[in-house]
Amino acid sequence: MQTRKMMLPLLVVLVLGLAPFGFGQFATKPHSQHRTLGYYDSTTGAFQPLGKAADAEQPPVTPTTGTITFRLTINVKSTIPKNGVIGCTGSASVFDDTSELSDDESGSAVATLVSGTQYLCIVKLPYSWLLSSPTTDQVGLAFDASIDYGYEVTATNGSATVVQPIGARATSHTLAPIAVPINGATTTESITLTM
């Protein structure tokens, strides 16, 4: 009889002791800290957030198209090695403020001798960008030029010759950002430099 009297208070204590654990499952979970996904752009030294996922309800964006041409006049004061090649590259990048997406274009060319020690190197970058806000976006431009050794390597059996470029002199620059050109435009950046 003594045990029956003890069972009821023991059962009440057990239920009351375990009740907080049962109600714990209804508690709200703490929200995790919001993080922005992106990447580090070593060219600009800035963090670039990744674009938002495309929304199926948004109307399609008409591509902004055109061509950016880098026209580099290179005055060579450095020694051009035997079998040397003078080359150049140009790049354009745009970040769409509305969609938070970016586009990058780049190209390269080999310079041709104009006269004496003056060379001309032309890089054309045709583009087609899906920009939601082309009237407010800016295009970042950069170029470089280089003089490369062109070592000829011949196979031991004499059946093939390969030219292996090795850098001798290089220069690279950024230009001031420009507004996105009107659709279908050809934009020419004429640059004169000395190497």
Backbone hydrogen bonds in HBPLUS format (Angstrom, degrees):
<---DONOR---> <-ACCEPTOR-->    atom                        ^
c    i                          cat <-CA-CA->   ^        H-A-AA   ^      H-
h    n   atom  resd res      DA  || num        DHA   H-A  angle D-A-AA Bond
n    s   type  num  typ     dist DA aas  dist angle  dist       angle   num
A0005-LYS N   A0001-MET O   3.24 MM   4  6.56 154.1  2.31 149.6 155.6     1
A0006-MET N   A0002-GLN O   3.21 MM   4  6.45 142.3  2.36 140.3 150.4     2
A0007-MET N   A0003-THR O   2.98 MM   4  6.12 137.4  2.17 144.7 155.6     3
A0010-LEU N   A0006-MET O   3.11 MM   4  6.13 153.9  2.18 145.7 153.8     4
A0011-LEU N   A0007-MET O   2.79 MM   4  5.91 153.8  1.86 150.8 157.8     5
A0012-VAL N   A0008-LEU O   3.02 MM   4  6.24 155.7  2.08 150.8 157.1     6
A0013-VAL N   A0009-PRO O   2.96 MM   4  6.15 161.0  2.00 146.7 151.5     7
A0014-LEU N   A0010-LEU O   2.97 MM   4  6.13 154.8  2.03 143.7 150.9     8
A0015-VAL N   A0011-LEU O   2.96 MM   4  6.17 161.6  2.00 149.1 153.4     9
A0016-LEU N   A0012-VAL O   2.95 MM   4  6.09 169.4  1.96 152.5 155.8    10
A0017-GLY N   A0013-VAL O   2.86 MM   4  5.88 144.4  1.99 140.6 150.7    11
A0018-LEU N   A0014-LEU O   3.08 MM   4  6.24 145.3  2.20 144.1 151.8    12
A0019-ALA N   A0015-VAL O   3.00 MM   4  5.99 128.2  2.28 144.7 157.7    13
A0021-PHE N   A0018-LEU O   3.13 MM   3  5.53 127.0  2.42 108.8 121.4    14
A0022-GLY N   A0018-LEU O   3.35 MM   4  6.72 146.5  2.47 146.7 156.1    15
A0022-GLY N   A0019-ALA O   3.00 MM   3  5.11 122.9  2.34 101.3 116.2    16
A0023-PHE N   A0019-ALA O   3.08 MM   4  6.42 152.1  2.16 157.4 165.1    17
A0024-GLY N   A0020-PRO O   3.03 MM   4  6.09 125.8  2.34 136.7 150.3    18
A0026-PHE N   A0023-PHE O   3.07 MM   3  5.61 157.9  2.12 114.1 120.7    19
A0027-ALA N   A0024-GLY O   3.23 MM   3  5.38 161.1  2.26 105.4 111.2    20
A0050-LEU N   A0037-LEU O   2.82 MM  13  5.74 172.8  1.83 134.0 135.0    21
A0039-TYR N   A0048-GLN O   2.93 MM   9  5.40 155.2  1.99 143.1 149.6    22
A0048-GLN N   A0039-TYR O   2.81 MM   9  5.40 173.4  1.81 172.6 171.4    23
A0041-ASP N   A0046-ALA O   2.92 MM   5  5.53 172.2  1.93 164.6 164.1    24
A0045-GLY N   A0041-ASP O   2.69 MM   4  5.52 140.3  1.85 151.7 165.4    25
A0058-GLN N   A0055-ASP O   3.17 MM   3  5.64 160.3  2.22 113.6 119.3    26
A0064-THR N   A0129-TRP O   2.68 MM  65  5.10 169.3  1.69 154.5 156.0    27
A0129-TRP N   A0064-THR O   2.84 MM  65  5.10 165.7  1.86 148.2 146.8    28
A0184-GLY N   A0065-THR O   2.69 MM 119  5.24 160.9  1.73 135.5 138.5    29
A0066-GLY N   A0127-TYR O   3.24 MM  61  5.61 145.1  2.37 145.6 143.2    30
A0127-TYR N   A0066-GLY O   2.89 MM  61  5.61 160.8  1.92 154.2 154.4    31
A0067-THR N   A0185-ALA O   3.02 MM 118  6.53 153.6  2.09 150.8 156.1    32
A0187-THR N   A0067-THR O   2.80 MM 120  6.23 159.5  1.84 165.4 169.8    33
A0068-ILE N   A0125-LEU O   3.05 MM  57  5.08 162.9  2.08 126.0 128.9    34
A0125-LEU N   A0068-ILE O   2.77 MM  57  5.08 154.9  1.83 147.6 156.1    35
A0069-THR N   A0187-THR O   2.71 MM 118  6.05 166.7  1.73 163.9 167.4    36
A0189-GLU N   A0069-THR O   2.75 MM 120  6.10 166.9  1.77 173.0 177.7    37
A0070-PHE N   A0123-VAL O   2.79 MM  53  5.09 164.0  1.81 156.2 160.1    38
A0123-VAL N   A0070-PHE O   2.92 MM  53  5.09 158.5  1.96 145.5 152.5    39
A0071-ARG N   A0189-GLU O   2.85 MM 118  6.02 174.4  1.85 157.1 156.7    40
A0191-ILE N   A0071-ARG O   2.90 MM 120  6.12 167.5  1.92 152.6 154.6    41
A0072-LEU N   A0121-CYS O   2.83 MM  49  5.09 165.5  1.85 166.1 161.0    42
A0121-CYS N   A0072-LEU O   2.88 MM  49  5.09 161.1  1.91 150.5 156.3    43
A0073-THR N   A0191-ILE O   2.75 MM 118  6.16 166.2  1.77 163.1 167.9    44
A0193-LEU N   A0073-THR O   2.94 MM 120  6.36 160.3  1.98 165.0 169.4    45
A0074-ILE N   A0119-TYR O   2.83 MM  45  5.06 161.4  1.86 145.3 150.6    46
A0119-TYR N   A0074-ILE O   2.84 MM  45  5.06 166.1  1.86 148.0 152.7    47
A0075-ASN N   A0193-LEU O   2.84 MM 118  6.21 169.2  1.85 160.7 163.4    48
A0195-MET N   A0075-ASN O   2.96 MM 120  6.30 157.7  2.01 149.5 154.8    49
A0076-VAL N   A0117-THR O   2.93 MM  41  5.39 175.0  1.93 162.2 160.7    50
A0084-GLY N   A0081-PRO O   2.78 MM   3  4.84 134.7  1.99 137.8 131.7    51
A0085-VAL N   A0148-ASP O   2.90 MM  63  5.23 153.3  1.97 145.3 154.0    52
A0148-ASP N   A0085-VAL O   2.80 MM  63  5.23 167.8  1.82 156.1 160.3    53
A0111-ALA N   A0086-ILE O   2.75 MM  25  5.43 166.2  1.76 148.0 152.5    54
A0087-GLY N   A0146-SER O   2.91 MM  59  5.40 158.9  1.96 151.5 158.6    55
A0146-SER N   A0087-GLY O   2.87 MM  59  5.40 157.4  1.93 148.8 150.4    56
A0088-CYS N   A0109-ALA O   2.97 MM  21  5.53 155.0  2.03 153.2 156.2    57
A0109-ALA N   A0088-CYS O   2.91 MM  21  5.53 147.9  2.01 154.9 160.0    58
A0089-THR N   A0144-ASP O   2.90 MM  55  5.39 154.5  1.96 148.3 152.5    59
A0144-ASP N   A0089-THR O   3.05 MM  55  5.39 153.8  2.12 142.0 144.1    60
A0090-GLY N   A0107-GLY O   2.99 MM  17  5.62 152.6  2.07 147.6 154.0    61
A0107-GLY N   A0090-GLY O   3.02 MM  17  5.62 147.0  2.13 156.2 164.4    62
A0091-SER N   A0142-ALA O   2.85 MM  51  5.29 152.8  1.92 159.5 156.7    63
A0142-ALA N   A0091-SER O   3.04 MM  51  5.29 150.6  2.13 148.2 149.2    64
A0092-ALA N   A0105-GLU O   2.92 MM  13  5.19 155.3  1.99 138.6 145.2    65
A0105-GLU N   A0092-ALA O   2.78 MM  13  5.19 158.1  1.83 161.4 167.1    66
A0093-SER N   A0140-GLY O   2.91 MM  47  5.14 149.9  2.00 142.9 151.5    67
A0140-GLY N   A0093-SER O   2.72 MM  47  5.14 161.6  1.75 162.1 162.1    68
A0094-VAL N   A0103-ASP O   2.95 MM   9  5.41 155.8  2.01 151.0 158.2    69
A0103-ASP N   A0094-VAL O   2.92 MM   9  5.41 154.6  1.98 154.0 161.8    70
A0096-ASP N   A0101-LEU O   2.79 MM   5  5.41 168.4  1.80 176.2 172.4    71
A0100-GLU N   A0096-ASP O   2.75 MM   4  5.16 134.7  1.95 143.1 154.9    72
A0112-THR N   A0120-LEU O   2.88 MM   8  5.40 158.2  1.93 145.5 148.2    73
A0120-LEU N   A0112-THR O   2.86 MM   8  5.40 157.1  1.92 151.8 158.3    74
A0114-VAL N   A0118-GLN O   2.76 MM   4  5.57 167.6  1.78 152.9 155.3    75
A0115-SER N   A0118-GLN O   3.34 MM   3  5.42 155.0  2.41 135.1 141.8    76
A0118-GLN N   A0115-SER O   2.81 MM   3  5.42 167.8  1.83 145.3 149.2    77
A0136-THR N   A0133-SER O   3.16 MM   3  5.75 155.8  2.22 116.4 123.0    78
A0137-ASP N   A0133-SER O   3.12 MM   4  6.21 137.8  2.31 152.6 164.9    79
A0139-VAL N   A0178-ILE O   2.71 MM  39  5.24 166.9  1.73 159.7 164.5    80
A0178-ILE N   A0139-VAL O   2.99 MM  39  5.24 156.5  2.04 143.3 147.9    81
A0175-LEU N   A0141-LEU O   2.91 MM  34  5.33 167.6  1.92 142.0 141.4    82
A0143-PHE N   A0173-HIS O   2.90 MM  30  5.57 159.6  1.94 155.5 161.2    83
A0173-HIS N   A0143-PHE O   2.83 MM  30  5.57 164.0  1.86 167.7 171.1    84
A0145-ALA N   A0171-THR O   2.89 MM  26  5.50 152.1  1.97 153.8 162.8    85
A0171-THR N   A0145-ALA O   2.92 MM  26  5.50 151.0  2.00 161.2 166.2    86
A0147-ILE N   A0169-ARG O   2.73 MM  22  5.08 159.3  1.77 150.2 154.8    87
A0168-ALA N   A0147-ILE O   2.82 MM  21  5.53 157.2  1.87 156.8 157.4    88
A0169-ARG N   A0147-ILE O   3.11 MM  22  5.08 150.6  2.20 144.1 145.2    89
A0149-TYR N   A0166-ILE O   2.68 MM  17  5.03 161.7  1.71 161.3 154.7    90
A0166-ILE N   A0149-TYR O   3.04 MM  17  5.03 146.4  2.15 128.2 136.0    91
A0151-TYR N   A0164-GLN O   3.08 MM  13  5.10 144.0  2.22 146.2 135.7    92
A0164-GLN N   A0151-TYR O   2.67 MM  13  5.10 163.8  1.69 154.9 157.0    93
A0153-VAL N   A0162-VAL O   2.69 MM   9  5.17 166.1  1.71 159.4 164.5    94
A0162-VAL N   A0153-VAL O   2.80 MM   9  5.17 163.8  1.82 149.7 155.0    95
A0155-ALA N   A0160-ALA O   2.90 MM   5  5.45 163.6  1.93 157.7 162.2    96
A0158-GLY N   A0155-ALA O   2.81 MM   3  5.04 157.7  1.86 111.2 118.3    97
A0185-ALA N   A0182-ILE O   3.10 MM   3  5.69 155.8  2.16 146.1 144.3    98
